[in-house]
């Protein structure tokens, strides 16, 4: 009798077969790759035993170097050595040109939305630079595991927007990697700590301060379910900013000019980073700065001075923690544990300020540099089918609301921020004008009520709508956000099934503080936004009434109205036009009511005429239903 091998759902039919998968932490300063071996998640080292790969790429005439070798050459070859590329991901040309004075790179003049950096090997994009780092990490995993990877999980800051997430996926595709999922870094940290495996689960805050990004998330963990209640942070805040604060202090102390050479500035950043790392272990350090004229400045930097330099930056992280807790509806005392993630959390002042805010010492048991990669590896192992997916469920959220533009420049939100993903939401809309056969769909992201205050993500058109009277057509718009936080939008006319859709791959361009500003502005301007929305809604209603009445007068005004009657209606129309141009919604609403009263007799005559036309040649009893 032959035996039938039956596998558990999600498991290989061959018990000995283990699908090779890896988790990648693509960091601003350093990157890592991890995998699950013999049931244990661990980061992978190179032949020298180094687990960290500096996120630095150097372009040579005959090739590319990545990692420590590239970092060592950064001072001597700044224009061809690109560091902290994660801070450039998903940003537009205009954004980077504003930063150009602080970046030792030359940007090419291009009409494309994606910036290009000039190197000796030609022009490269931040996406291509990131792909080089991913290739090195993937090669390390293949050599360690002895085979090709089935897929990878790549971590991203929770506050990465659609552009930055898409840029990360593009980099992985260029590197030849299959991406199972983009996983938010705070969630990966929670997975690594196995916080859900505690007796009662509970509320946890994940504080992730890396080289170039900062996230804080509040998670509810219970019986294998990771539910993100709220997330916040800053996509342009991290250890690099600590280094820059020290470098600016050194420039002032050493008397260096702001227009120093690229090599001098890169050397200064090296010195600043070295000083920061020393001050995490001891109370002071001596710093030597070589001026461009060959002279040397030497001075001491102590912990107190360092703390004063970085305290304003740390205060920004604490403020983000406060906002995120408020969004989650909890207080610091409600948090059961605080997990610290990211290399910048090694700074004692950071740990001190965070402990003071939450009223408890944070968890630092796992190397903060490795914890995210380890969590990604565990999730990759699940998605590869090596572990039952039911053992762990991740419920992330979107950071900002998503919606479309409606008449009057208003935003109709279909998916609100902090909604658990993946998610799909649909809503019906209608046409504004008679005979309208097309509709433009403008997808926006943000918390404000007016389109002008939000960020445009995509535009597309739905054509082929059957001509109908205004308000008769039914256009169903569906928003779908996948597990990676990427958005697709579909519009469908329900009677014909005509559809149009778009996968939102926005032009790469987000200013440094845009996300944080969106949230802050939504709070600061809540009352103003409500007033503005009411005003726009009344103006749209007024325009609809004016347009309908103009069309009616053009059609049969001469037949149904006497001269004085028409004059009275037109005067009321002019009054409403004048009122609609003002900024008093109550006055506009009253003007619409007054016009409707003025036109009541005209509306009755039009209705009577329509009924008469319909019944011409028929008897009343023909219309009587049994």
Protein Blocks (a to p, Z undefined) as FASTA:
>chain_A
ZZdddddehiafblklccddddddddfkbccddddeehiacddddfkopabdcdbddddf
kbccehjklmmmmmmmmmlpcghklmmgopafklmmmmmmmpccdcdddfbfbdcdddfk
bpcdfklmmmmmmmmmmmmmmmmnopacfbdcddddfklcfklmmmmmmmmmmnopacfb
acdfklmmmmmnommmpmnlpadddddddfkbccddddddeehiacdfbdcddfbbcfkl
mmmmmmmmmmmmnopafkbcfklmmmmmmmmmmmmmmmmmmmbdcdddddfkopacdddd
dfklmmmmmmmmmmmmmmmmmmmmmmnopafklpmbdcdedjklmpmklmmmmmmmnopa
cdfkbcfklmmmmmmmmmmmmmnopacfklpccddddfbdcddddehhiacdfbdghiac
ddddddddddfbehiabdcddddedjbfbfklmccfbdcddehiacddehkaccdddddd
dfkopacdddddfknopacdddddddddddfklmmmmmmmmmmmmmmmmmmmmmmmmmmm
mmmmmmmmmmmmmmmmmmmpcfklmmmmmmmmmmmmmmmmmccfklmmmmmmmmmmmmmm
mmmmmmmmmmmmmmgoiafklmpcZZ
